[in-house]
């Protein structure tokens, strides 16, 4: 794992009207690191993820992914940034894969078509190359035999695994997971977490908002606990989950680990 940060968030604030959801978040994630974000509902976890890939534009603060400042471009003047248009943001966003709570698959497309759509449209891959990549990824997520199926013919766990394959097809530098198992029946959660665990073991940089404490304890390199729009505590799983120091972290974990 590299020691250079792939992701750097500097003083991220986000307000929706008078309601301030994020109140100054600073975070660095190194290449190959798995960071799990825990916290109560309404703490700003999902909003933070959406700010990283500019689905939500931060009210203030900067998001760096590699050498790029998401939503901006550097100018000839030192330390001066200029906001860019949506098509430029879309190019930046193509380097960041995101898996949502809901699967967001195109219902009128087969599994194979769902996975190949963006690589062909955005990356300009040929049908042959996109199809080969998609079939490799379907094998990786355990769905090699479902390429011709439509989303409605799949279980929730299968749909989420297709969504993961679709994000991976763009060969992202960073993967964001926004509570990817929260919409699944309990018996389907394990199959999705297994795929994510394999991706983590393969060195993919991942930021995961999750309520799956066992997954965070086992897979995360670092755990971040958020509450009230700020990072309250962060450290290794052993530090944050097993031996939390902040009273807010302690109170949250005492409720969810009952």
N, C-alpha and C positions, 0 to 999 in steps of 0.2 A: 504493500500500500504506500503510495507516494505521500510525502509530508507536505506537498504544496496544495493549498486549497483549490478545489475545483469550483466550489460554490462559496461566495462570500456575501453575506447580507449586512448592510450598514444602516443602522438606525431606521428600520422599516416601520412606518406608521401607515395605518389604513383606517379611514373613516367612511361611514355610510351616513350621509347627512350629519346630524349632530352626534351620532354614536361612534365613538372611537373604538375599533375592534383590536387593532394592533397599536401598541403604545411605545414603540422603540425597540425593535428586535435586532440584535446582532448575533450572527451565527456563521461559523465556517465549517465546511465539510470537505475533507480531503478526498482525492481520487481513490476509489476502491472502498470507501468507508460506507457502512450502513448505520444510519441514524434513525432511531425510532422516536417519534414525538408522541408523548402521552399528555393527557389533561382532560378536565371535565368538558362537557358540552358547553359551547359558547366561549371557550378560552382563546379562540383565534387560530387554532391549528390548521383547519382547512383553508382559511383565508390566507394564512402564511404560504401554504403550498401554491395557491392560486396566484399569489403575488410573484412567486419565483419564476413562473412561466408567463406572467403578464396576462393571464386570463382576467385578473383584477390588477389594475394599475395602482401601485402604492401611492398614497397621498403625498408621502415624502420618503426619502431614503433611496438607496441604490442596491440593485441586485447584480452581482457579477457571477458569470458562469464562464470559467476559463478566462480568456482575455477580453471577453465581451461584456458590455454593460447592457443588460436586457432592457429593451425599450429605448435605447439611446445609441448614439454613435459618438466617437471621439472627434474633436475638431483640431485644427492646427494650433489652437491656443492651449497651453498646458492647463489641465484640470477643468477644461470647459467641455461640457457635454451638450449634445443637441438631441431632442426627442426625434424619433423616426416614425415613419408611417406604418400602417398596419401590415403591408406586404413585407417590410423589412423585419417587423416583429415576428411574422409568421415564419420567416427563414430562421431567425434565432430560436423560435419555439420548436422548430423541427429537430433540434439537437436535444430536446428535453422530452422524454416520454412521460405520459401521465396515465394512470389507471384510476378510475373514479369509483365511488360507491356503487353507482348504477353503471351498467356495462356499456351503454351508449353505442351498441352495435347497430349498423344499418339493417333494419329488418328485411328489406327487399333484396339484400345481397347474401350470397352464400358465405360460409366461413372463409373460404379461400379468397373470395372477392373482397370481403371486409379487410383482410390482411394485406392484400396487394394494392388496394386503392391508393393509399397515400404514397407508397414508394413509386408507383407509376406516375401519379399526378405531380408530386412535389420533387421527387428525386430524379424523375425521368427514366426510371428503370424500364427495360423491355418486359413484355409479358413473361417471357421465358425465365429471365433472371428473377423477377418478382415472385413468380410461381415456385421456383426452386427454393428461394429463401423462405417463403411461406410454408412450404411442406416440411422444410427442415425445422422451422420453429414449431409447427404443429406436433411434430414428433417429440420435440423438446418438452412441450407442455402436456404430452400424453394424449393428443387428439388427432393422431395421424389418419385415423379412419373416418373423421368427420368433416373433411374438406368440402364436401358437397352439400352438407346440411345447412339449413337456415337457422338463425338464432332461436326461433320459436320451437325448434325441435331439440334444443339443448337444455340441460338443467342450468340452474343459476351458476353453479361451480364451473361447469363447462364454458358458459358464456364469459365468465370472468377470466378463465384461462385463455380464451380466444382474444379477449381484450388485452391481456398481457402480451400475447404473441403479436398482436397488431402494433402495439407500442414498440416492441423490440424490432419489428421489421424496418423501422426507420433508423436503426443503428444509433440510438441516442447515447450521448455521453453521460446522461443522468436520467434516473427513473424516479418519478414521484408517485407514491401510492397514497390515495386519500381514503382511508378506512375501507380497503378493498374487500373485506369479508363481512361488513356490517349488514349488507342486504341479503346474505346467504342463510339458508337453513343451517342449523348447527352441524348436521352430519356432512355438509359440503365444505365447511371451512377448511378442514385439514388438507384437502386436495389443492386448494389455492395457496395455502401457506407453504406446502411442500415445494411448489414451483418457485415461490419467492425465496425460500431457503436455498434452493439450488442456484438461483441467480446470484444471491449474496456470496455463496461459496465460490462462484466463478469470477468474483472480483468486480461485479457491477456496482457502481456508485448508486446508492438508494437512500431516499428520504421517505420514511414511512410513517404516516399518521395512522395510529392503530389503537384499539382497545384490547388487543390480544397480548396480555402481559407475558404469557409464557413464550410467545414468539419473540417479543422484545428482549426478554431475559436470555434467550438461547442464541439469537441471531445478531442482535445489535452490537456494534462496536461502541456506540455511545447512545445514551438515552437522554432526551430533553423533556423536561416537564414544564408545560405552559399553564398559566392560569391568569385570567384577567388581562389578556393581551400582551403579556410579557413572559420571558423565560425566567422561571423561578429557581430551577435547579437543573444541572446537567452533569453527566459523568458516566462512568461505566455502568452496565446493568447491576453489578454487585453494589455499587455505590448508591445509585438512585432508587432501584427497586428493592433491594434487600436491606439497605441501611440509609434511608433518606434522612436528610438533616433539616430540611425546611418543614415547618408545621403544615403548610398547605399540601406539600407532597405526601407527608405522613397521613393526613386526613383523607386524601383522595385514595391512596393505596389501601388504607384500612377498610374503605368501603368496597372497592372492587375486588379485593383479595379475600373477602369473607367466604 
